[in-house]
Amino acid sequence: MSRVCIQPGDFDLGAETAALRAADGGVGAVVAFVGTVREHGSGAAVSAMELEHYPGMTEAAIEAMVDEAFARFDIRAARVIHRVGLLQARDQIVLVLVTSTHRGQAFQACEFLMDYLKTQAPFWKKEHTPDGAHWVDARVADDEALARWGIAGGNAT
């Protein structure tokens, strides 16, 4: 099982969790984050979100993020799935799944990976609203979340 998957299709949280921990009897904690497409963004109703990426480059960037999580936290496994293409409001968009011996490290690693994904992963997001489609800008709050890990943000949306 690869640690990083970029795909247009949906994912199954239960199946991904079972697969990640199947061969590891030392897992004492599993933490998952599932992000979904919000129905409201930037003050307007959102009917869909379109995600673009650079194949190969995006996977390599996220693999480096996972390597950094392993260096910072005592975790046993990690998996990141990020969807691309046209997604409808309420669709699942991202999964970050982390296993460890104890919950604290799993929670921290999962939060670290999500903060890193929001600012450093090379994705471009376009929201579809009643007024038309527009690209989503980076948010200061996302950069601030990453800064608490000692990493400067401002590189992605």
PADREN-942313 format. One record per residue (C-alpha): residue number from 1; z, x, y. Coordinates in steps of 0.02 Angstrom, whole numbers, plus 32768, in hexadecimal, padded with zeros to 4 digits. Layout:
! residues N
@k: NUM | z: Z | x: X | y: Y
...
***
This chain:
! residues 157
@k: 1 | z: 8000 | x: 8000 | y: 8000
@k: 2 | z: 7FCF | x: 8047 | y: 80A8
@k: 3 | z: 804F | x: 804F | y: 8134
@k: 4 | z: 7FD6 | x: 800D | y: 81B7
@k: 5 | z: 7F56 | x: 7F83 | y: 81A9
@k: 6 | z: 7EE6 | x: 7F3D | y: 8233
@k: 7 | z: 7E94 | x: 7E9D | y: 81F9
@k: 8 | z: 7E4A | x: 7DF9 | y: 8236
@k: 9 | z: 7E9D | x: 7D92 | y: 81AD
@k: 10 | z: 7F4D | x: 7D4D | y: 81A8
@k: 11 | z: 7FDC | x: 7D9D | y: 8148
@k: 12 | z: 8065 | x: 7D58 | y: 80D7
@k: 13 | z: 8113 | x: 7D92 | y: 810B
@k: 14 | z: 815E | x: 7D6F | y: 805F
@k: 15 | z: 80D7 | x: 7DCB | y: 8000
@k: 16 | z: 80DC | x: 7E60 | y: 8077
@k: 17 | z: 8199 | x: 7E6C | y: 8069
@k: 18 | z: 8196 | x: 7E62 | y: 7FAB
@k: 19 | z: 810F | x: 7EE7 | y: 7FA0
@k: 20 | z: 8169 | x: 7F5F | y: 8016
@k: 21 | z: 820D | x: 7F5B | y: 7FB7
@k: 22 | z: 81CC | x: 7F41 | y: 7F05
@k: 23 | z: 81DB | x: 7FF4 | y: 7EC7
@k: 24 | z: 8276 | x: 8028 | y: 7F29
@k: 25 | z: 8320 | x: 7FFA | y: 7EE4
@k: 26 | z: 8375 | x: 8056 | y: 7F73
@k: 27 | z: 8342 | x: 7FD5 | y: 7FF5
@k: 28 | z: 83DB | x: 7F81 | y: 803D
@k: 29 | z: 838A | x: 7F34 | y: 80D7
@k: 30 | z: 82E2 | x: 7EEC | y: 8105
@k: 31 | z: 82BD | x: 7EC3 | y: 81BB
@k: 32 | z: 821E | x: 7E6A | y: 81F0
@k: 33 | z: 81D4 | x: 7E3D | y: 8298
@k: 34 | z: 8147 | x: 7DBE | y: 829D
@k: 35 | z: 80F0 | x: 7DA6 | y: 8343
@k: 36 | z: 808A | x: 7D0A | y: 8368
@k: 37 | z: 800B | x: 7CD6 | y: 83EB
@k: 38 | z: 806B | x: 7C78 | y: 8472
@k: 39 | z: 8027 | x: 7BD5 | y: 84B7
@k: 40 | z: 8051 | x: 7C11 | y: 8568
@k: 41 | z: 8031 | x: 7CB8 | y: 85B9
@k: 42 | z: 8020 | x: 7CF4 | y: 866C
@k: 43 | z: 8052 | x: 7C46 | y: 86A8
@k: 44 | z: 7FC2 | x: 7BEB | y: 8653
@k: 45 | z: 7FA7 | x: 7B90 | y: 85AF
@k: 46 | z: 7F59 | x: 7C00 | y: 852B
@k: 47 | z: 7EE7 | x: 7BB6 | y: 84A7
@k: 48 | z: 7EB8 | x: 7C5B | y: 8456
@k: 49 | z: 7EC8 | x: 7D17 | y: 8462
@k: 50 | z: 7E41 | x: 7D94 | y: 843B
@k: 51 | z: 7E72 | x: 7E43 | y: 8403
@k: 52 | z: 7E02 | x: 7EDB | y: 8401
@k: 53 | z: 7E24 | x: 7F8B | y: 83C2
@k: 54 | z: 7DCF | x: 802F | y: 8396
@k: 55 | z: 7DC7 | x: 8039 | y: 82D7
@k: 56 | z: 7E0F | x: 80DC | y: 8297
@k: 57 | z: 7E60 | x: 810A | y: 833D
@k: 58 | z: 7ED4 | x: 8073 | y: 833C
@k: 59 | z: 7F0D | x: 8090 | y: 8289
@k: 60 | z: 7F2C | x: 8149 | y: 82AD
@k: 61 | z: 7F93 | x: 8120 | y: 8348
@k: 62 | z: 7FFE | x: 80A4 | y: 82E9
@k: 63 | z: 8013 | x: 811E | y: 8256
@k: 64 | z: 8058 | x: 819C | y: 82D5
@k: 65 | z: 80D2 | x: 8116 | y: 8311
@k: 66 | z: 810C | x: 80F9 | y: 825F
@k: 67 | z: 8122 | x: 81B6 | y: 8247
@k: 68 | z: 818D | x: 81B8 | y: 82E4
@k: 69 | z: 81F8 | x: 8129 | y: 82A1
@k: 70 | z: 8216 | x: 818B | y: 8200
@k: 71 | z: 8248 | x: 8224 | y: 8268
@k: 72 | z: 82C3 | x: 81BF | y: 82D3
@k: 73 | z: 8310 | x: 8148 | y: 8255
@k: 74 | z: 834E | x: 814D | y: 81A2
@k: 75 | z: 82CF | x: 80D3 | y: 815B
@k: 76 | z: 8282 | x: 80C6 | y: 80AF
@k: 77 | z: 81DD | x: 806F | y: 80D6
@k: 78 | z: 817B | x: 801E | y: 8163
@k: 79 | z: 80E1 | x: 7FB1 | y: 8171
@k: 80 | z: 8084 | x: 7F77 | y: 820B
@k: 81 | z: 7FFD | x: 7EF2 | y: 8204
@k: 82 | z: 7FA2 | x: 7EC5 | y: 82A4
@k: 83 | z: 7F1B | x: 7E42 | y: 82AD
@k: 84 | z: 7E7D | x: 7E50 | y: 8314
@k: 85 | z: 7DF3 | x: 7DD8 | y: 8343
@k: 86 | z: 7E07 | x: 7D28 | y: 8387
@k: 87 | z: 7EB2 | x: 7CDC | y: 8363
@k: 88 | z: 7EEC | x: 7C2E | y: 838F
@k: 89 | z: 7F90 | x: 7C01 | y: 83E6
@k: 90 | z: 8020 | x: 7C07 | y: 8368
@k: 91 | z: 7FC2 | x: 7C7C | y: 82F1
@k: 92 | z: 801F | x: 7D13 | y: 82AE
@k: 93 | z: 7FE3 | x: 7DB0 | y: 8306
@k: 94 | z: 8052 | x: 7E41 | y: 82CF
@k: 95 | z: 80CB | x: 7E6F | y: 8245
@k: 96 | z: 8144 | x: 7F02 | y: 824B
@k: 97 | z: 81A5 | x: 7F15 | y: 81AA
@k: 98 | z: 8228 | x: 7F9C | y: 818A
@k: 99 | z: 829A | x: 7FC3 | y: 80F7
@k: 100 | z: 8334 | x: 8031 | y: 80F5
@k: 101 | z: 83D5 | x: 804A | y: 8097
@k: 102 | z: 843A | x: 7FF7 | y: 8123
@k: 103 | z: 840C | x: 7F72 | y: 81A3
@k: 104 | z: 842F | x: 7FD3 | y: 8244
@k: 105 | z: 83A6 | x: 8053 | y: 8228
@k: 106 | z: 832B | x: 7FCC | y: 81F3
@k: 107 | z: 834C | x: 7F63 | y: 828F
@k: 108 | z: 833A | x: 7FFA | y: 8302
@k: 109 | z: 829C | x: 8038 | y: 82B0
@k: 110 | z: 824C | x: 7F8C | y: 82B5
@k: 111 | z: 8275 | x: 7F78 | y: 836D
@k: 112 | z: 8237 | x: 8028 | y: 8393
@k: 113 | z: 8192 | x: 8008 | y: 833B
@k: 114 | z: 8179 | x: 7F63 | y: 8396
@k: 115 | z: 81A0 | x: 7FB1 | y: 8440
@k: 116 | z: 8127 | x: 803E | y: 8418
@k: 117 | z: 809F | x: 7FC5 | y: 83DF
@k: 118 | z: 80AA | x: 7F5E | y: 847F
@k: 119 | z: 8086 | x: 7FF5 | y: 84EE
@k: 120 | z: 8033 | x: 807F | y: 848C
@k: 121 | z: 7FC3 | x: 802F | y: 840A
@k: 122 | z: 7F0D | x: 8027 | y: 8442
@k: 123 | z: 7EEF | x: 7F6B | y: 8442
@k: 124 | z: 7E9C | x: 7F04 | y: 84C9
@k: 125 | z: 7ECF | x: 7E4E | y: 84D9
@k: 126 | z: 7E71 | x: 7DC1 | y: 852B
@k: 127 | z: 7EC4 | x: 7D18 | y: 8546
@k: 128 | z: 7E5B | x: 7C7A | y: 8542
@k: 129 | z: 7E9D | x: 7BF6 | y: 85BC
@k: 130 | z: 7E58 | x: 7B55 | y: 860B
@k: 131 | z: 7E22 | x: 7BC1 | y: 86A0
@k: 132 | z: 7DC0 | x: 7C3B | y: 8632
@k: 133 | z: 7DE5 | x: 7CDD | y: 85D8
@k: 134 | z: 7E3C | x: 7D74 | y: 8624
@k: 135 | z: 7E7B | x: 7E1C | y: 85E7
@k: 136 | z: 7F38 | x: 7E2F | y: 85D7
@k: 137 | z: 7F87 | x: 7EB8 | y: 863F
@k: 138 | z: 8015 | x: 7F28 | y: 8607
@k: 139 | z: 80C2 | x: 7EE5 | y: 8631
@k: 140 | z: 8147 | x: 7F4D | y: 8688
@k: 141 | z: 81CB | x: 7F04 | y: 8613
@k: 142 | z: 816E | x: 7F4D | y: 857D
@k: 143 | z: 816C | x: 7FFA | y: 85CD
@k: 144 | z: 8226 | x: 7FE9 | y: 85F4
@k: 145 | z: 824B | x: 7FBC | y: 853F
@k: 146 | z: 81EF | x: 8058 | y: 8504
@k: 147 | z: 8247 | x: 80C6 | y: 8585
@k: 148 | z: 82EF | x: 80A9 | y: 8532
@k: 149 | z: 82AB | x: 810A | y: 849E
@k: 150 | z: 8281 | x: 819C | y: 8512
@k: 151 | z: 81C6 | x: 817A | y: 8513
@k: 152 | z: 815F | x: 815C | y: 85B1
@k: 153 | z: 80F0 | x: 80C1 | y: 85A8
@k: 154 | z: 8062 | x: 807E | y: 860F
@k: 155 | z: 7FD5 | x: 80A9 | y: 8596
@k: 156 | z: 7FA4 | x: 8003 | y: 8546
@k: 157 | z: 7FB2 | x: 7F46 | y: 8555
***
